[in-house]
Amino acid sequence: QLQLVESGGGLVQPGGSLRLSCAASGLSLDYYAIGWFRQAPGKEREGVSCISRSGGARNYADSVKGRFTISRDNAKTTLYLQMNSLKPEDTAVYYCAASTTLHGLCVMNRLPYNYWGQGTQVTVSS
């Protein structure tokens, strides 16, 4: 069974940067579409970015376009979310998730994602 572990969260000042990592349990992420989601206190979990199995399709929420970049390492066991120009409203717990049912595309709706990490806290504050 696939296991996902997020890391890289922390406290950063507005305008700063963080890079989140999502490590798979020794399995290649080639077989999965991967999404990054976040959940702020009192709010619904929302999609931030996603990448298809092949890496050919990448999507971003409007709120993070131009600031966040999703990528995958050459060994394809770790996924990254580079977050630049962070804002206080980016504060949330960030989760990565994998889908075995999405082929050739990715979506930022949580329903198709059947494996989830435990989350990593990102706090943007001065």
C-alpha positions in Angstrom: 0.0 0.0 0.0 1.3 3.4 -0.9 2.3 5.7 2.0 2.9 9.4 1.6 4.9 11.6 4.0 4.9 15.3 3.7 7.7 17.6 5.1 9.1 21.0 4.7 6.4 23.1 6.5 7.2 25.7 9.0 6.8 29.4 10.0 7.8 31.9 7.3 7.3 35.7 7.0 5.1 37.1 4.3 6.9 37.2 1.0 9.1 34.3 2.0 9.4 30.8 0.4 9.1 27.2 1.4 9.5 24.0 -0.4 7.2 21.1 0.6 8.1 17.5 -0.1 5.9 14.5 -0.5 7.8 11.2 -0.2 6.3 8.0 -1.4 7.1 4.7 0.3 9.7 3.5 -2.1 7.3 3.3 -5.0 7.5 5.3 -8.1 4.9 8.1 -8.4 4.7 7.3 -12.1 1.6 5.3 -11.4 -0.3 8.0 -9.7 -1.7 11.4 -10.3 -0.7 13.5 -7.3 -2.4 16.5 -5.8 -1.5 19.0 -3.1 -4.4 20.2 -0.9 -4.6 22.5 2.0 -6.9 23.1 4.9 -7.1 26.2 7.0 -8.8 26.2 10.4 -12.6 26.3 9.9 -12.4 26.0 6.2 -12.9 23.2 3.7 -9.9 21.3 2.3 -9.1 22.8 -1.1 -6.9 21.8 -4.0 -3.7 23.8 -4.5 -2.0 22.0 -7.4 -1.8 18.7 -9.1 0.3 16.7 -11.6 -0.7 13.8 -13.8 1.0 10.4 -13.9 3.2 11.4 -16.9 3.8 14.9 -15.5 2.4 16.3 -18.7 -0.5 17.9 -17.1 -0.2 20.3 -14.2 -2.9 22.5 -12.7 -2.9 25.3 -10.1 -5.6 27.0 -8.1 -6.0 30.6 -9.2 -5.0 31.8 -5.8 -1.5 30.3 -6.2 -0.8 30.6 -9.9 2.5 32.3 -10.6 3.7 31.7 -7.0 3.6 27.9 -6.5 5.3 25.3 -8.7 4.8 21.5 -8.6 7.6 19.2 -9.6 8.8 15.7 -9.3 12.4 14.3 -8.8 14.1 12.2 -11.4 13.7 9.0 -9.4 10.0 9.9 -9.2 9.6 8.9 -5.6 9.3 12.5 -4.2 7.1 15.3 -5.2 7.7 18.9 -4.4 5.7 22.1 -4.1 7.8 25.2 -4.3 5.9 28.1 -2.7 7.2 31.6 -3.3 5.8 35.0 -2.3 3.8 33.5 0.5 0.9 35.3 2.0 -0.8 35.0 5.4 -3.8 33.5 3.6 -1.6 30.6 2.5 -1.5 29.5 6.2 -2.9 25.9 6.4 -2.1 22.3 6.8 -0.8 21.0 3.5 -1.5 17.5 2.3 -0.3 15.5 -0.6 -2.6 12.8 -2.1 -2.3 10.1 -4.8 -5.0 8.9 -7.1 -4.9 5.5 -8.8 -8.0 6.3 -11.0 -6.9 9.4 -12.8 -5.3 8.7 -16.2 -3.7 11.4 -18.3 -4.9 14.2 -16.2 -5.2 15.5 -12.7 -7.9 17.4 -10.9 -8.0 19.4 -7.7 -11.2 17.8 -6.4 -10.3 15.5 -3.5 -12.7 12.7 -4.4 -10.5 10.7 -6.8 -7.6 10.7 -4.4 -7.4 7.5 -2.4 -4.1 7.8 -0.6 -3.3 10.8 1.7 -0.3 11.9 3.8 -0.6 13.2 7.3 -0.1 16.8 6.4 2.5 19.5 7.2 1.8 22.9 8.8 2.6 26.0 6.9 2.3 29.3 8.8 2.8 32.6 7.1 3.1 35.4 9.7 5.3 38.4 10.6 
